[in-house]
Amino acid sequence: MQVSIEETGSLERRMKVQIPAEQLSEAIDERLRSMAHSVRLAGFRPGRVPMRIIRQRFGRQVQDEVANDLIARTLQEALAREGLRPAGGPRIEQGPVEPGKALEYTAVFEVYPEFEPASMAGVEIETPRTEVTEADVEAMIEKLRRQRATWESVERAAETGDRVTVDFRGTIDDEPFEGGEGEDVTLEIGSGRMVEGFEQGLVGMTPGETRTLEVTFPEDYANEKLAGRTARFEVTLKRVEAERLPELDADFARAFGIEDGSLDRLREEVRRNMEREAETARKLVIKERAFQALLDRNPLELPRALVEEEIDHLVRQLQEEVGGETRLNLPRDLFEERARRRVALGLILGEIVKRHGIVLDEDRVTRTLENIAASYEEPQEVIDWYRGNPEAMSGIRTLVLEEQVADWVLEQAEVKEVQVGFDELMELRRAANA
C-alpha cells in the first residue's frame, strides 16, 4: 500500500492511497470462491456452478463490495501509519475498480489543530462572592408569597399591578389592522405585555368604562407594517382584580414542607436553599470567566467539520426542548457563534487535561452529586437515580472536570474577589448561561 499526503490548507489534508493490483485481485477471487458453495443458478446443481459463470454473473457486484471493504480497512491503516487523526469523517474520492490494476482513492479531511495551551499568568479574573442577608431572605419570602397569590375582583379604578380584563379595537388612519382587536383579554398593568402606553392608559379606568388610547409602535417592532406607526385603541374595561397575598402564617409555612408551621424554620430552609443556589451560581460564573480567558489566550483555527457537527447537535437539542412534531427550520448561522465557542473550548480543555495530567476527582464528583440531591425532598433517591444512569453521571463528571480546569486557570491567574449582592449574582449567572 502506497500513501502520500498533500496539505491543501492549514488543517485540510488529501491522503492518496494506492492498493496493489495483486491485493485487489486476490480479495476479489477469494470472495468469488467463497460464493461458489452457496450460489444457486438454474441448470446447475448447488455448489457446481463453474467459476467462469459466477464471475460473469457476480463479478461487478463483488468488485464493488471488495473495493469498499478494502478502502474501509486500509483507510484506518493509512491514518495510523501517518499519525493522522481526522476531525470529522473523511470524504472519499474513489478511482475506478478494474481487475489487474491498482485501486486508488483519495481521502479528504481536516485534522485537529496542534497547539500548546498558553500560560494564564498575568490574566486578571474577577470572582464574585456573596453573603445571603436577612433582606435577601425576606425578599425571597415575598416572591414565594407572590407565587401563591390569588386575584379578587374589586369595584374601584384600576391601578398599576392590578389584573384587568378588557375588550379593545385598534385602528390606524381609521382602518382596522391585523392583531389589533381582542375580547376578554386579561393582562396585568405594568407587565409590559402590550405596546408601551397601552397598559399605562388603563390606569384610573373603572369597570364598564370605555376609553380611547393613542399609542405608537416602536421603530423596531416585529411587525414591519406597524413599526413606527401610531394607532388608536378603543378600550372597554370589563373587570378589575387586585392581587391578594397569602398571610405569612403557619399554613403558609406548611405549604412549603415545614410540618410544624414554624416561620423561623421556613426562613432557615429558604436561607439554606439560597446559599446552595448562590454557591452553584458563583462556581458557574467563575468557570465561565476562566473559560473566556482560555478562549482569549488561545485563538484557534477550527475544523469546519467539528463546527458543523456541533451546529447539528444544537439544532437537535433545541428541537427536543421545543418538542412536538413540527420541525424547526432555523438558519444554521444562528447557531454558528455558540457552536464555534463550544468546539474551541472542547479542544482547549482536552489539551490542558492531557498535557497537565489533570485527573478526575471522584471525591468531588460525590460532593457535587450530594449537593445536587440536597435540594430535593428525598436526596438518596436522587443519588441512586444518578448512580444508575450512566449518561447523567457522565454529565456530572464532565462538570467536575471542567471545574478542575477552571481551578487550574485560577491558580495561574491574578484573581480579584468582588463582593456582590444575591440578586446581582443571579444576574451574572443568567448572563453566563446565555
C-alpha positions in Angstrom: 0.0 0.0 0.0 1.4 3.4 -1.0 0.3 6.5 0.8 1.0 10.2 0.1 -0.2 13.3 1.9 -0.9 16.7 0.5 -1.6 19.7 2.7 -4.2 21.7 0.9 -4.8 24.1 3.8 -3.7 24.7 7.4 -6.0 21.9 8.6 -7.2 20.2 5.4 -5.3 17.1 4.1 -5.6 15.0 0.9 -4.4 11.5 1.5 -3.9 9.4 -1.6 -3.8 5.6 -1.1 -2.9 3.0 -3.7 -3.8 -0.6 -3.1 -1.7 -3.0 -5.3 -3.5 -4.8 -8.1 -2.5 -8.2 -6.7 -4.2 -7.4 -3.4 -7.4 -6.3 -5.1 -7.4 -9.4 -7.4 -6.8 -11.8 -4.6 -9.5 -10.3 -2.5 -12.0 -10.5 -5.4 -11.1 -14.1 -6.2 -11.4 -15.1 -2.6 -14.8 -13.6 -2.3 -16.0 -15.3 -5.5 -14.6 -18.7 -4.4 -16.5 -18.3 -1.1 -19.7 -17.8 -3.1 -19.3 -20.9 -5.1 -20.6 -23.2 -2.3 -23.8 -21.3 -1.9 -24.7 -19.9 -5.4 -27.8 -21.4 -6.9 -28.4 -20.9 -10.7 -30.9 -22.7 -12.9 -29.4 -25.6 -14.8 -26.6 -26.2 -12.2 -26.5 -28.3 -9.1 -25.8 -26.5 -5.8 -22.0 -26.0 -5.4 -21.4 -27.0 -9.1 -21.7 -23.6 -10.8 -18.5 -23.0 -12.8 -16.3 -20.2 -11.6 -16.5 -18.7 -15.1 -20.2 -18.3 -14.8 -20.0 -16.9 -11.2 -17.5 -14.3 -12.3 -19.7 -13.3 -15.2 -22.9 -13.1 -13.1 -21.5 -11.6 -9.9 -18.1 -10.1 -10.8 -19.1 -6.5 -11.0 -21.0 -6.6 -7.7 -18.2 -8.4 -5.9 -15.6 -5.9 -7.2 -17.5 -3.0 -5.8 -18.1 -4.8 -2.4 -14.4 -5.8 -2.1 -13.3 -2.3 -3.1 -15.5 -0.7 -0.4 -14.2 -3.2 2.2 -10.5 -2.6 1.2 -11.0 1.2 1.4 -12.6 1.0 4.9 -9.7 -1.2 6.2 -6.8 0.5 4.5 -8.1 3.9 5.4 -7.6 3.2 9.1 -4.2 1.6 8.5 -3.0 4.6 6.4 -4.2 7.1 9.0 -2.5 5.2 11.8 0.7 4.9 9.8 0.8 8.6 9.0 -0.2 9.6 12.6 -3.3 11.5 11.4 -6.5 12.0 13.3 -9.3 13.3 11.2 -11.7 15.9 12.6 -14.9 14.5 11.2 -15.4 11.7 8.7 -13.2 11.8 5.6 -14.7 12.4 2.2 -13.6 9.6 -0.2 -12.8 10.1 -3.8 -12.6 6.7 -5.4 -11.0 5.7 -8.6 -12.2 3.0 -11.0 -12.2 -0.6 -9.9 -10.5 -2.7 -12.7 -9.1 -6.2 -12.3 -5.4 -6.2 -12.9 -5.0 -2.6 -12.0 -4.3 -0.9 -8.6 -7.2 0.5 -6.7 -6.6 4.2 -5.9 -8.6 6.6 -3.7 -8.2 9.9 -2.0 -9.4 10.7 1.5 -10.1 14.4 2.1 -10.4 15.5 5.7 -9.4 18.1 8.3 -7.1 17.4 11.2 -7.2 18.7 14.7 -5.2 21.8 15.3 -1.9 21.3 17.1 -1.1 23.8 19.8 0.3 24.2 23.2 -2.1 26.0 25.6 -0.9 29.4 26.5 0.2 30.3 30.0 -2.5 32.1 32.1 0.0 34.0 34.1 -1.0 37.7 34.2 -4.6 37.1 33.3 -7.0 39.1 35.6 -10.2 37.3 36.6 -12.8 38.8 39.0 -14.5 36.2 41.1 -17.9 37.1 42.8 -18.5 36.5 46.4 -21.9 37.0 48.1 -23.5 36.6 51.5 -27.2 35.9 51.9 -28.6 38.6 54.1 -31.8 38.8 56.1 -33.1 41.2 53.5 -32.4 38.7 50.8 -34.3 36.0 52.7 -37.3 38.3 53.3 -37.3 39.3 49.6 -37.4 35.6 48.7 -40.2 35.0 51.1 -42.1 37.8 49.3 -41.5 36.1 46.0 -42.9 32.9 47.5 -46.0 34.8 48.6 -46.4 36.2 45.1 -46.2 32.7 43.6 -49.2 31.7 45.7 -51.1 35.0 45.3 -54.8 35.0 44.3 -56.8 37.6 42.4 -60.1 39.1 43.7 -62.5 41.3 41.8 -62.7 44.9 43.1 -65.1 47.8 42.4 -62.6 50.6 42.0 -60.4 52.3 39.5 -57.6 50.2 38.0 -54.1 50.7 39.4 -50.6 49.5 38.4 -50.2 45.9 39.5 -53.9 45.1 39.0 -55.1 42.4 36.6 -57.8 43.7 34.2 -60.0 42.2 31.6 -60.6 44.3 28.5 -62.1 44.4 25.0 -60.2 46.5 22.5 -60.3 47.5 18.9 -57.4 49.3 17.2 -57.2 51.3 14.1 -54.5 53.1 12.1 -55.8 56.0 9.9 -59.3 54.9 10.8 -58.7 51.4 9.4 -58.5 48.2 11.5 -55.3 46.2 11.3 -54.5 42.5 11.9 -54.0 41.7 15.5 -55.5 45.0 16.7 -58.7 43.5 18.1 -59.4 41.4 21.2 -62.2 40.3 23.5 -61.9 39.3 27.2 -58.2 39.8 27.1 -56.6 39.5 30.6 -53.4 41.4 31.4 -51.5 42.8 34.3 -51.0 46.5 34.3 -47.2 47.1 34.3 -46.3 43.7 32.9 -45.1 45.2 29.7 -47.0 42.7 27.7 -48.7 45.3 25.5 -47.2 48.0 23.4 -45.8 50.9 25.5 -48.6 53.3 26.5 -51.4 50.8 26.3 -51.2 49.4 29.9 -50.5 52.9 31.4 -53.6 54.2 29.7 -55.8 51.7 31.6 -54.8 53.2 35.0 -57.8 55.1 36.5 -60.4 53.3 34.4 -63.4 51.7 36.2 -65.3 48.6 35.2 -67.7 49.4 32.4 -65.7 52.4 31.2 -64.6 52.9 27.6 -61.5 55.0 26.8 -59.6 55.8 23.6 -55.9 55.3 23.8 -53.3 56.6 21.3 -50.0 54.6 21.2 -47.1 54.5 18.8 -45.4 51.2 17.9 -41.6 51.1 18.2 -39.5 51.6 15.1 -38.0 48.1 15.6 -41.4 46.4 16.2 -41.5 42.8 14.9 -44.4 43.5 12.6 -42.9 45.8 10.0 -46.3 47.0 8.8 -46.9 48.5 12.3 -43.4 49.6 13.1 -43.2 53.4 13.9 -46.9 53.9 13.3 -49.5 55.5 15.6 -52.7 53.5 16.5 -55.9 54.4 18.3 -57.4 51.8 20.5 -61.0 51.9 21.8 -60.8 50.0 25.0 -63.6 48.8 27.3 -62.6 47.7 30.8 -64.7 44.9 32.0 -63.1 43.7 35.2 -60.5 44.8 37.7 -58.8 42.3 40.0 -56.4 43.1 42.9 -53.7 40.7 44.0 -54.2 39.1 47.4 -51.1 37.7 49.0 -51.4 34.8 51.5 -50.9 35.6 55.1 -47.4 34.9 56.4 -48.6 32.3 59.0 -48.3 28.6 59.9 -50.4 27.5 57.0 -48.1 29.3 54.6 -45.0 27.6 56.2 -46.7 24.2 56.0 -47.3 24.7 52.3 -43.6 24.7 51.8 -43.0 21.5 53.8 -42.5 22.9 57.3 -44.6 20.4 59.2 -44.8 22.3 62.5 -45.7 25.6 60.6 -42.7 27.5 62.1 -41.9 30.6 60.1 -38.4 30.7 61.6 -37.8 27.2 60.3 -39.1 28.3 56.9 -36.7 31.2 56.9 -33.8 28.8 57.8 -34.8 26.5 54.9 -35.1 29.4 52.5 -31.6 30.7 53.6 -30.0 27.2 53.1 -31.6 26.9 49.6 -30.4 30.4 48.7 -26.9 29.7 49.9 -26.7 26.5 47.8 -28.0 28.4 44.8 -25.5 31.2 45.4 -22.6 28.7 45.6 -23.7 27.0 42.4 -24.1 30.3 40.6 -20.7 31.5 41.9 -19.0 28.4 40.5 -20.7 28.8 37.2 -19.7 32.4 36.8 -16.1 31.7 37.8 -15.9 28.8 35.4 -17.3 30.8 32.5 -14.9 33.7 33.2 -11.9 31.2 33.4 -13.1 29.7 30.1 -13.4 33.0 28.4 -9.8 33.8 29.5 -8.7 30.5 27.9 -10.5 31.4 24.6 -8.9 34.9 24.6 -5.4 33.4 25.2 -5.8 30.5 22.7 -7.2 31.7 19.4 -7.6 28.6 17.2 -8.5 27.8 13.6 -11.3 25.3 14.0 -12.1 22.3 11.8 -15.2 23.1 9.9 -16.4 19.5 10.2 -16.5 19.8 14.0 -18.3 23.1 13.9 -21.0 21.6 11.6 -21.4 18.6 13.9 -21.9 20.9 16.9 -24.4 23.0 15.0 -26.3 19.8 14.3 -26.2 18.9 18.0 -27.5 22.4 19.0 -30.4 22.1 16.5 -31.4 18.7 17.7 -31.2 19.9 21.3 -33.4 22.9 20.6 -35.9 20.6 18.8 -36.1 18.3 21.8 -36.7 21.3 24.1 -39.4 22.7 21.9 -40.9 19.2 21.4 -43.9 18.5 19.1 -43.9 17.1 15.6 -43.2 20.5 13.9 -39.6 20.5 12.6 -37.7 23.7 13.2 -36.3 25.3 10.1 -34.0 27.9 11.5 -30.9 29.3 9.7 -27.8 27.4 10.7 -25.8 30.7 11.2 -28.0 31.4 14.2 -26.0 28.6 16.0 -22.6 29.4 14.5 -21.1 31.5 17.2 -22.2 29.2 20.0 -21.0 26.1 18.1 -17.6 27.7 17.5 -17.2 28.6 21.1 -18.1 25.1 22.3 -15.8 23.4 19.8 -12.9 25.7 20.7 -13.4 25.1 24.4 -13.6 21.4 23.9 -10.2 21.4 22.1 -8.5 23.7 24.6 -9.8 21.8 27.7 -8.9 18.5 26.2 -5.4 19.7 25.5 -5.0 21.1 29.0 -6.2 17.9 30.7 -3.8 15.8 28.6 -0.7 18.0 28.8 -1.1 18.7 32.6 -2.3 15.3 33.7 -5.5 16.5 35.3 -7.3 13.5 36.7 -11.0 13.5 37.5 -11.5 13.9 41.3 -14.0 11.2 42.2 -14.5 12.7 45.7 -15.5 15.9 44.1 -17.9 14.1 41.9 -19.5 12.6 45.0 -19.8 16.0 46.7 -21.3 17.6 43.6 -23.9 14.8 43.4 -24.8 15.2 47.1 -25.1 18.9 46.7 -27.5 18.5 43.7 -29.6 16.0 45.7 -29.8 18.2 48.8 -32.4 20.4 47.2 -34.8 17.5 46.8 -37.2 16.0 49.4 -35.6 12.5 49.1 -31.9 13.1 48.4 -30.9 9.5 48.5 -33.4 8.6 45.7 -31.9 11.3 43.5 -28.4 10.0 44.2 -29.5 6.4 43.4 -31.1 7.6 40.2 -27.9 9.4 39.0 -25.8 6.4 40.0 -28.0 4.1 37.9 -28.0 6.5 34.9 -24.6 6.4 33.1 -25.5 9.3 30.8 -26.5 11.5 33.8 -23.3 10.6 35.7 -21.2 11.4 32.7 -22.7 14.9 32.7 -21.7 15.3 36.4 -18.2 14.0 35.7 -17.8 16.4 32.8 -19.0 19.3 35.0 -16.4 18.4 37.7 -13.6 18.0 35.3 -14.4 21.5 33.8 -14.3 22.9 37.3 -10.9 21.4 37.9 -9.6 23.0 34.7 -11.1 26.3 35.9 -9.2 25.8 39.1 -6.0 25.3 37.1 -6.6 28.6 35.4 -7.3 30.4 38.7 -4.1 29.0 40.2 -2.1 30.9 37.5 -4.2 34.0 37.0 -4.4 37.1 39.1 -7.7 36.7 41.0 -9.6 39.6 42.4 -12.6 38.7 44.7 -15.5 41.1 44.4 -18.4 41.3 46.8 -21.8 41.2 45.1 -25.4 41.0 46.2 -27.5 37.9 45.8 -29.7 39.4 43.0 -26.6 40.6 41.2 -25.1 37.2 41.4 -28.2 35.7 39.9 -28.0 38.2 37.0 -24.4 37.2 36.5 -25.4 33.5 36.3 -28.1 34.3 33.7 -25.6 36.2 31.6 -23.1 33.3 31.9 -25.8 30.8 30.7 -26.9 33.0 27.8 
